[in-house]
Amino acid sequence: MNEKQKSILTYRQLAEFLIQKGLIAEVEKLEEQLKAIGYFRLKIYLFLFQQDDIGNYVKGTTLDEFLEIYSFDEELRLIVFEAIAKIEVAVRSQTIYEFLHACNDELGYRDSFNLIGLSPTEHQKFLISIDNRVAINGGKLVENYKLDPKRGAVPLWAMAEFMDMGNLLKFYRGVSPEIRERIASYFNLISHPALKKDYLYNWLRSLIIVRNRCAHHNRLWNHKLAFIPKYLQQKRHPEWPSREILTNRKCGFILFMCRFLLRPIDLNGNWSKKVDALFERYPNIPIGEMGLFADWQKHPAWSKPIRQVL
C-alpha cells in the first residue's frame, strides 16, 4: 500500500474538515448534504467562496449560501434543457420539411448526393447511426416500413423522430446551402456556409454541449462554455447585446440565445417568463458570474415580443 495515499474520510470527517476551512454550518446538516450531493460536487460549488489556494473560505461563508446557488443551478438546468428541447424539435421539423420539398423523395437522405455537406464516409456513418437508433427504438411504429420491399428503409419523416441532436446537427450540415438558408430564416438568422456565417449551425453546436451538461446534472450557472457561440451582427440585429455588455463565454449568453431562437416557437414568451420568475426567486445570485449585466431583463433582446424585434 502506498504510504502517501490519503485516508478515506467519513461524511462526518469531511463535514468537520469543511468547517475547519471556514464554512459556517451545523455539522449534522452539512453531513446530510454531503450524503445527498457528494463531497467533490459540493466543493465545486463552494469554489466561488474560496479565498486562497489551500481551500480556506471567505469569512462568513455559510452552507445556506451554497444551498441557494445549488438549488438555483438545479432549476436553471431544467429551464434551459426545456428550451433546448423545443429548439431541437423546431429545427428538426424545419429541416425535414425543407429537405423533403427540395428533394421530393422521402428516402432521399440515403443518397449521399442529397447531403453534399457530408463526405461519403460521414454519410455512411450517419446512416449507420440512425439505422441503429430506429432498430432499437422504432418498434411497431416503423415495422411496416422496414418490411416493405418497395421502400427498403424508413421514410425520412418517420426516421426523424429517432434522431438525436447529434444526428440532427449532422443532417443539417449535410443539406444544401439553399436549404440551410431557408431553415435559418425561420429563426430570423442568416446562413452562408461558404462564408462561415451559419449562425444557426454555430449556435446549435454550442447548445448540444450545454444540453449534455444539463442532462448529466453538471454545474451550469457560472460554467465557462466549452464551445463559444458567435455574436449576431449588429447591422442585421441591432437589438442584440454588444460584446461590451454580454460575454459569449458564459451561461448568460445561452439564455439570450434560447430567448432568440424560441421567438417563432414560444410566441407568448412563456419560457422567458419562467426564467424571470427563477431570478425573482433567487435575488441574491451574483449575475456577473453568469456573464449577465445590470438590468439585463429590460434589454430589448430579452424583453420585447417578436413583432417588435424582427
C-alpha positions in Angstrom: 0.0 0.0 0.0 1.2 3.5 -0.9 2.1 5.2 2.4 1.4 8.6 0.8 -2.2 7.6 -0.1 -4.8 9.8 1.7 -7.1 8.2 4.2 -10.7 7.8 3.1 -12.7 10.1 5.3 -16.2 9.6 6.6 -19.0 12.0 5.8 -18.7 13.4 9.4 -15.0 13.9 8.9 -15.5 15.6 5.6 -18.1 17.9 7.2 -15.7 18.8 10.0 -12.9 19.4 7.6 -15.0 21.9 5.6 -16.0 23.7 8.8 -12.3 23.9 9.8 -11.8 25.6 6.4 -14.2 28.3 7.4 -17.6 27.1 6.2 -20.3 28.1 8.7 -22.6 25.2 9.1 -24.1 22.8 11.6 -22.1 19.6 11.3 -25.1 17.4 11.2 -26.8 19.4 8.4 -23.6 19.6 6.4 -23.1 15.8 6.8 -26.6 15.2 5.4 -25.9 17.4 2.4 -22.6 15.5 1.7 -24.6 12.3 1.7 -27.1 13.7 -0.8 -24.7 15.6 -3.0 -21.2 14.3 -2.6 -18.0 16.0 -1.4 -16.4 16.9 -4.7 -19.7 18.2 -6.2 -20.2 20.4 -3.1 -16.6 21.6 -3.4 -17.1 22.7 -7.0 -20.0 25.0 -6.0 -18.1 26.3 -3.0 -15.1 27.2 -5.1 -16.7 30.6 -5.6 -16.2 31.3 -1.9 -12.6 30.2 -1.7 -10.2 32.9 -0.6 -6.8 31.1 -1.2 -5.2 28.2 -2.8 -5.4 25.9 0.2 -9.1 25.9 0.3 -10.0 28.4 3.1 -13.3 30.1 2.7 -14.1 33.8 2.8 -15.1 34.8 6.3 -18.8 34.5 6.8 -19.4 31.9 4.1 -22.4 29.8 5.1 -23.9 26.5 4.0 -27.1 28.3 3.2 -25.3 30.4 0.6 -24.1 27.3 -1.1 -27.6 25.7 -1.0 -29.1 28.8 -2.6 -26.7 28.7 -5.5 -27.0 24.9 -5.8 -30.8 25.0 -5.9 -30.8 27.9 -8.4 -28.5 25.9 -10.7 -30.7 22.8 -10.5 -33.7 24.8 -11.6 -31.7 26.7 -14.2 -30.6 23.5 -15.9 -34.2 22.3 -16.1 -35.4 25.5 -17.7 -32.5 25.6 -20.2 -33.0 22.0 -21.0 -36.7 22.7 -21.8 -35.7 25.5 -24.1 -33.1 23.4 -26.0 -35.7 20.6 -26.4 -38.2 22.9 -28.0 -35.5 24.4 -30.3 -34.3 20.9 -31.3 -37.8 19.8 -32.2 -38.4 23.0 -34.3 -35.0 22.7 -36.1 -35.9 19.0 -36.9 -39.3 20.0 -38.2 -37.9 22.7 -40.4 -35.0 20.6 -41.7 -37.2 17.7 -42.6 -39.8 19.9 -44.3 -37.3 21.9 -46.4 -35.3 18.8 -47.3 -38.4 16.8 -48.5 -39.7 19.7 -50.5 -36.3 20.3 -52.2 -35.6 16.6 -52.8 -39.1 15.3 -53.3 -38.0 11.9 -52.1 -38.8 10.5 -48.6 -35.8 8.2 -48.9 -33.5 10.9 -50.4 -31.5 11.1 -47.2 -30.0 7.7 -48.0 -28.3 9.1 -51.2 -25.1 11.0 -50.4 -25.8 13.2 -53.4 -28.5 14.9 -51.5 -26.3 15.6 -48.5 -23.5 17.4 -50.2 -22.1 18.8 -46.9 -21.1 15.3 -45.8 -18.3 13.3 -47.2 -19.2 9.7 -48.3 -17.7 8.3 -45.1 -19.6 10.8 -43.0 -22.8 10.0 -44.8 -22.3 6.3 -44.3 -21.6 6.7 -40.6 -24.7 8.9 -40.4 -26.9 6.2 -41.9 -25.4 3.5 -39.6 -26.1 5.7 -36.6 -29.7 6.5 -37.4 -30.5 2.9 -38.6 -29.3 1.7 -35.3 -31.5 4.1 -33.4 -34.5 3.1 -35.5 -33.8 -0.6 -34.9 -33.6 0.0 -31.1 -36.4 2.5 -30.6 -38.6 2.1 -33.6 -40.9 -0.7 -32.6 -44.2 -1.2 -34.4 -44.2 2.4 -35.5 -41.7 1.7 -38.3 -42.1 -2.0 -38.6 -44.2 -1.8 -41.8 -41.7 0.4 -43.5 -38.8 -1.9 -42.8 -40.7 -4.9 -44.2 -42.0 -3.2 -47.3 -39.6 -4.2 -50.2 -40.8 -1.2 -52.2 -39.4 1.1 -49.7 -36.4 -0.7 -48.3 -36.0 1.8 -45.5 -37.9 4.1 -43.1 -39.0 7.3 -44.8 -37.3 10.5 -43.5 -40.4 12.0 -41.9 -40.7 8.8 -39.7 -37.0 8.3 -39.2 -36.6 11.9 -38.0 -38.3 11.1 -34.7 -35.4 8.9 -33.8 -32.6 11.3 -34.5 -30.7 12.5 -31.5 -29.4 16.1 -31.6 -26.0 15.0 -32.9 -27.7 13.2 -35.9 -29.8 16.3 -36.5 -26.9 18.6 -36.5 -25.0 16.3 -38.9 -28.1 16.2 -41.2 -28.4 19.9 -41.1 -24.7 20.3 -42.0 -25.3 17.9 -44.9 -28.1 19.6 -46.7 -27.5 22.2 -49.4 -26.7 25.8 -48.6 -30.1 26.8 -50.0 -31.9 24.5 -47.7 -29.9 25.7 -44.7 -30.6 29.3 -45.6 -34.4 28.6 -45.6 -34.2 26.7 -42.2 -32.2 29.5 -40.6 -34.6 32.2 -41.9 -37.4 30.6 -39.8 -35.4 31.6 -36.8 -34.6 35.1 -38.3 -30.9 34.1 -38.8 -28.7 34.2 -41.9 -26.9 31.2 -43.3 -23.9 31.5 -45.6 -21.9 28.3 -45.0 -19.3 29.2 -47.6 -18.7 32.5 -45.8 -18.7 30.7 -42.4 -21.7 32.7 -41.3 -24.1 30.0 -40.4 -25.2 31.3 -37.1 -27.8 28.6 -36.5 -25.3 25.8 -37.0 -22.8 27.6 -34.7 -25.4 28.1 -32.0 -26.7 24.5 -32.3 -23.2 23.2 -31.7 -23.0 25.2 -28.5 -26.4 24.1 -27.4 -25.6 20.4 -27.8 -22.8 20.8 -25.3 -25.0 22.8 -22.9 -27.8 20.2 -23.3 -25.4 17.5 -22.3 -24.3 19.4 -19.2 -28.0 19.8 -18.2 -28.7 16.1 -18.9 -25.8 15.0 -16.7 -26.5 17.4 -13.9 -23.3 19.3 -14.3 -22.8 22.9 -13.0 -24.2 25.4 -15.5 -24.8 28.8 -13.9 -21.2 30.1 -13.9 -19.6 27.5 -16.2 -17.2 28.7 -18.9 -18.7 27.5 -22.2 -16.7 24.8 -24.0 -17.8 25.9 -27.4 -18.1 29.7 -27.9 -21.1 30.8 -29.8 -21.0 33.7 -32.3 -22.3 37.2 -31.7 -25.1 38.3 -34.1 -24.2 41.1 -36.5 -25.3 44.4 -35.1 -26.3 45.7 -38.6 -28.9 42.9 -39.0 -29.8 42.5 -35.3 -29.3 45.9 -33.6 -31.3 44.6 -30.6 -28.6 42.0 -29.9 -26.4 42.9 -26.8 -23.0 44.1 -27.7 -19.7 42.5 -26.7 -19.1 45.3 -24.2 -22.1 44.2 -22.0 -22.6 40.5 -22.7 -19.8 37.9 -22.9 -20.3 34.9 -25.1 -18.3 32.6 -22.8 -20.9 32.2 -20.0 -24.4 30.9 -19.5 -26.0 34.4 -19.8 -25.3 34.3 -23.5 -27.1 30.9 -23.7 -30.2 32.4 -22.1 -30.3 35.2 -24.7 -29.7 32.6 -27.5 -32.6 30.5 -26.3 -34.8 33.5 -26.0 -34.0 34.5 -29.6 -34.4 31.0 -31.1 -37.7 30.5 -29.2 -39.3 33.6 -30.6 -41.1 31.9 -33.5 -42.0 29.0 -31.3 -42.9 30.4 -28.0 -45.0 33.4 -29.2 -46.3 34.2 -25.7 -42.9 34.3 -24.1 -43.8 31.6 -21.6 -40.2 30.4 -21.4 -38.7 33.8 -20.7 -41.3 34.3 -18.0 -40.1 31.1 -16.3 -36.5 32.5 -16.4 -37.7 35.8 -15.0 -39.5 34.0 -12.2 -36.4 32.0 -11.4 -34.3 35.1 -10.9 -37.0 36.6 -8.8 -37.0 33.6 -6.5 -33.2 33.8 -6.2 -32.4 37.6 -6.0 -29.0 37.1 -4.4 -27.4 35.2 -7.3 -24.3 37.0 -8.4 -25.3 37.5 -12.1 -21.9 38.8 -13.1 -20.6 35.2 -12.6 -23.1 34.2 -15.4 -21.9 36.9 -17.7 -25.0 38.9 -17.3 -25.2 42.7 -16.9 -27.3 45.0 -14.7 -31.0 45.3 -15.9 -30.4 42.6 -18.5 -34.1 41.6 -18.3 -35.0 45.1 -19.6 -32.8 44.8 -22.6 -34.8 44.7 -25.9 -33.3 41.4 -26.9 -34.9 39.9 -23.8 -38.0 42.0 -23.1 -39.6 42.8 -26.4 -42.1 40.5 -28.1 -41.2 39.1 -31.5 -43.2 41.6 -33.6 -41.2 44.5 -32.1 -37.8 42.9 -32.6 -37.9 41.4 -36.1 
